[in-house]
Amino acid sequence: MGGKTDTFSKKLLENSSLLKQLWELNLEFKSMMERKKGEDLKRWCEKAAKLSPFKSFVRGIQQDFDAVYQEMSSCWSNGQTEGQVNRLKNIKRQMYGRASFELLRRRVLANSA
């Protein structure tokens, strides 16, 4: 943030305790993800569930808590795989209705070399 936006945001946070709580919980969640602190997830969910704007988000986490916990605790990532799938889908979308599977195959293989 910078300039007028920064001043405006500070004023909003000063004048609304709810916005301040939401902002702090948001930053806490971001920090947990960046630092891979899955052990703090349960406590964060308990705090966040008390605030109505976060209830649906927390409910989603709780439905698959083990997977979310694992993601926030593990040093492993499937980012490379997801990136390749995204790349392939984009190429396929660009060629939709214009080319055969063989041309799609050649284009994907040519781009990966």
MOCOR-V798880 format. One record per backbone hydrogen bond with DSSP energy under -0.5 kcal/mol. CO is the residue of the C=O (numbers start at 1). NH is the residue of the N-H. If there is no record, write none. Layout:
co=(CO,CO)
nh=(NH,NH)
This chain:
co=(2,2,3,4,5,6,7,8,9,10,11,12,16,17,18,19,20,21,22,23,24,25,26,27,28,29,30,31,32,32,33,36,37,38,40,41,42,43,44,45,47,48,50,51,51,52,52,54,55,56,57,58,59,60,61,62,64,65,66,67,68,69,70,70,72,78,79,80,81,82,83,84,85,86,87,88,89,90,91,92,93,95,95,100,101,102,103,104,105,106,107,108,109,110)
nh=(5,6,7,8,9,10,11,12,13,14,15,16,20,21,22,23,24,25,26,27,28,29,30,31,32,33,34,35,36,37,36,38,40,41,44,45,46,47,48,49,50,51,52,54,55,55,56,58,59,60,61,62,63,64,64,65,68,69,70,71,72,73,73,74,38,82,83,84,85,86,87,88,89,90,91,92,93,94,95,96,96,98,99,104,105,106,107,108,109,110,111,112,113,113)
